[in-house]
């Protein structure tokens, strides 16, 4: 079951004109741990109920004393604007998590490629701190391609330059600026498939990509798709490509709810058995929330994986925009876009 915790903002640092890093301290004083690449789901109160937004950790356990999240203001984004412009030291915020699958594997691969843009650097910074300042046994070769408009709008530029200078044999850093030229370690232009392929061959090499390198993509959806396509053309298996997307998929079509037909959902792994009914055509998550059962979620569109649960019994249709996958025992299901198929379904939810 989900646990929402309260945090005090004990630090606020301006990173660029439209992004800040917030340092958080749990109000309950209990230990707080997370993995590099994970995020917190901030919970905001609104007239229509809870609203959630995911913000990645830019810190790393073992390097930073307290967790920090870095937030970039989105145009017309009420909640990012609130955090960037209005939240001050001493304020309290509510968040669930940590969550996310944008994490490092064990064992680490020999080569790790990063492609990010804008605030997509945030979970990558958490990775870099771990790989370059905590991990002492495996020492993978790291290549980061980071796209922005200008150097001044580049989050963590000073920190990244410092890391690159301290680890020249392990960390290759390439900036791509669309509105500025002449900057050190930077190319002028827009990242596209031809440029990305050229840079990969130059700074990584096709043989390394084929021999088990991993790639982490955190950027606008179009850039992620381009990056993944280019890597696959260079023979990187799709399972070696990790993507982090926080923009909800608004193309989803909800099914028609039929209240005359119901399914029973049972939750495993709780001290006391929990079960609830879902209508035909109602997502498992919406059914739980309707009945006051706190399952974890953030985006409600199947892109963030906060709501991921393991199917123990029965079958579930997971309805993405472009495909429906029927999952059974042992498979993972997104409860936010998951519809019970069997009369009875049992799932195990973390959170």
N, C-alpha and C positions, 0 to 999 in steps of 0.2 A: 504494500500500500504506500501511497505517496506521503511524504513528510515535508511540509512547508516550514522553513525556519526563518527566523527574524535576524537581520544583520544590521549593525551600526556602521555607517560610513565614517571611517576614521581617517580617510585621506582622499584628496581629489587633486589630480594632476592634469593640466591641460597638455595634450599631446600635439594637436593641431588646432586650427581655429574652430573646427567642428567635431572634435573628438576628445574624450577625457578617459583617464584611468581612475577607477574608484577602488579604494582599499577597504575591505570588508572584515568585520569582526563579528563572529556569532554572538548573539545576545545571551544565549543559554550557557556559554562558556565551555561547551562540550567540544571534543576534538572534531576537526573538520579536515577531511582528506579528499583528494581528487587526483585524477590522472592527467598528464599533459594532453591537451587536445579536447578536454571535456568543457562543458558549459553549465551555467546556471540558468534556470527558467524563472525569470522575474515575474512575480504575480502582482498585477495592478487591479485596483478596484474601479469599476465603471458602472454606469447606470444599467447596463445590460448584463452585469455579472463579471466574474473574473476574466481579465485579459492577460495573455502571457507573451513574453518576448524572451528569446534566448540570447545570452551574451557570454562569449567564451572567456575562459581564464587566460590571462597573459602572463601569469606567474607559474612557478613550479615548486612543488613541495621539495624541500631540501636546499632550495636557493632563496626563496622568499619567505619571510616570517608569516605573512598573512596573505590570504587569497586576494587577487585583484582581477577585475574585469575591465575590459576596454570597450567603450561605446562610441560609435560614430553617429552623429545626428543624421537622420534620414529626412529628406524634404517631405513636409506634411506628416512626419511621424510624431504623433503626440507623445509616445512613451520614450523614444530616444531623445526627443527635445527636453522632456522633463528631467531625464537623468543628466544630460549634458549641460543644460542651462539653469535648471532650477534646484537640483539636488545639491545639498551642501554638507560639509563635515558636521556630524552630529545627528543627521537625519537617519531614519531607519527604513529599511526596505525588506520585502519578503521575497523569498525565492525557494524553489524546489530543485532538488538535484544533489550532487552533480550528475549529469547525464551526457550521452553522446558516444559515438563509435569512431570518432576521428582520432583514434589513439594509436600508439606505437605497438608493433607486434613483439612477441618474444619467440625466438631470438630476433634480434635486429638484422635487417638486410645489410648487405655491404654498401649499397648506394641508396640514398633517399633523395627524391626530386620533389621540390615544392613549386607550385604555381599559384600565386595569389594576387589579389588586387584590393586596394583600399583597406578596409578593416578586416579583410580576410587574413591579414598577417597575424591577427590576435592569437588564434590557437597555434599557429606556426611558431610564434615567439615562445610559447610554453614548451613546444617540442624542442626548439633550439637550446633553451636553457638546460633542459634535461640532457640532451645529446652532447652538449659541449661543456657543461659544468657539473653534471652529476654522474653520468655513465662513464665508467673508467675502463671497463673490459672491452666491449665492442665499440669500435670507433668507425662508424660508417662514413663514407664520403657523402657530403651534403651539398646540393646545388639548389639555390633559391632564385626563382624568377619572380620579381615583384613589380607589378604594374601600377602606376599612379599618374596623375596629371603633371605634378611638379614635385620637386624635392621638398618644398615647404609643406605640401599636403601629404607627405609620406610618414605615416605613423611609425614610431620607433626607429627613425633613420639613424640617429646617433648611436643607439644601442646596437643596431645591426652592423654599422660600420666598425664599431669597437670589436664585436665578435668576429667579424671577417678579418680584421687586422691581427687579432690574437690567435686565429686558427687558419692561417693561409693555406696550409697543406690539407685541410679537411673541409673547409667551408668556402664554396664559391658563391658570390653574391652578384647578381645582375639586376639592375633596375631598368625599367622601361618607362620613360616619361613621355606622355603624349603632347605636352605643351611646353616642354623645356628641352634645350639641347646644351651640350657642353659640360654636363655634370659628370664628375668622376664615377667610374663603374656603371655608367648609365647609357642606354640607347635611346634615341629619339624616335618616336613613332607609336604605332598601336600593335599590340600583340595579336598575331593571326597565325593560322596553321603553318604557312610557309616559314615565317620567322621562328616560330616555336620549334619546328622540325630542324631548322638550321642551328639554332642554339643548343638543342639537345645533342645533335651530332657533334658539335664543337666542344661542349663542356661536359658531356656525359659519355657519349659514344654509343653506337647502336648495340655493340656486343654487351656492354654493361646493362643496357635496358633489357635485353633478352635473357641475361643471366640472373634474373631474380631481383632487379631493382624494384623499389616501390615508389609510388607517386601519391602526393597529397595535394588536392585541388580545393581551394577555398576562394571563391570569387563569384561575380554575377553568373547566372545560369548559362548564358551564351558562352562565356569564357571557359567555364567548366566543361561544357559539351565539346568545344573546340579542342581543349587540352586532352580530354579523354580520347577523342577520335585520333588525334595525332599520335598519342602514345600507343594506341592499338595498331595503327599503321606501322609503327616501329617494332611490332611484335611483343608489346607488353601485355600480359594477360589481364583481363578486366578485373580479376580478383586481386590484382596488385595495385589497383587504382582506388584510392579512398577519396570520397567527395564530401564536402560540408556545405549544405545549402540551408539557409534560414528563411528564405522567401517562400511563403505558402504558395501551393499550387492552386490557383483560382480556377483551373479548368475542370476540376472534379465535379461530377454530377451526382447528387445524392439520390438514393433510391426512394421509391414511393413506400411509405410506411403503411403496413397493414396490421392494425391493432387486434384483429381477430386471430392472428397466428403469433405464437410466442416461442422463444427458445430459452433454455435455462443455462446460465453461465455460472460456473463454479471457479472460485479463485483458490489456487493451491498456495501453500507456504505461509499461511497465516496461523496465529495461535488458535483462533477459533474459525470454524468453517464459515465462509461467506459465499452466498449465491444470490443471484438476481435474475430477473426476466428481461429479455430484450424482444421488442416487436420484430416481426418480419420486415426487413428493409431499414432497420435502425442499426447504426453502428454500435459495436460493443461499448465503446467509450461513451457515446451519448446516452446510452441506456444506463450506464453506471452513474454518470453525473446527474441524470434526471432523478435518480433514486438516492442521491446523497452519498454515493460510494466514491471515494477519492482515488481514482486511478491516475497515474502520471501522464502528462501530455504537455505539448507546447504549441505545435503548429496546426494540428487538426487536419493536415492534408498529406501526411505520409512522407514528408521530406526530412524531418529532423530525427526520427527514431526514438524520441523520448518515451513514446507509448509502447515500445516493442515488448511483446510478451511471448512466452514459449507455449505452444499448443501441447497439452498433455493428452487430451482425449477429444474426439470429434473432428469436424472439419470446419474451416473458416474460409470464406472468400475475401481476399485482400484486393480491393478495387482501386488500382491506380488509374490515372487518366487514360493511359494507352493500353492497358492490359489488366486482366483479372487473374490472380493466381490463387488456386485452391490449395490451401495448406492443411496438413494433418499432423498427427502426433510427432513430436520432435522438431517441428518447423517453427520458425519465428513469425509472428503475425503483428501487424500494426493495428492496434485496437481502434485507432481514430478513423481508419478506412476499412476495418474488418467487420464482416457480416457473418453471423452464425449460419451455418448450413445444416448441421446436425441438430436434432432436437435438444441434445445436451452437449455442451462444450466445456471443457476444463482447461484453464490457462494458468500459467505461473507468471506473476508480474513482479518485477523488481522495482525498487523505489523506496 
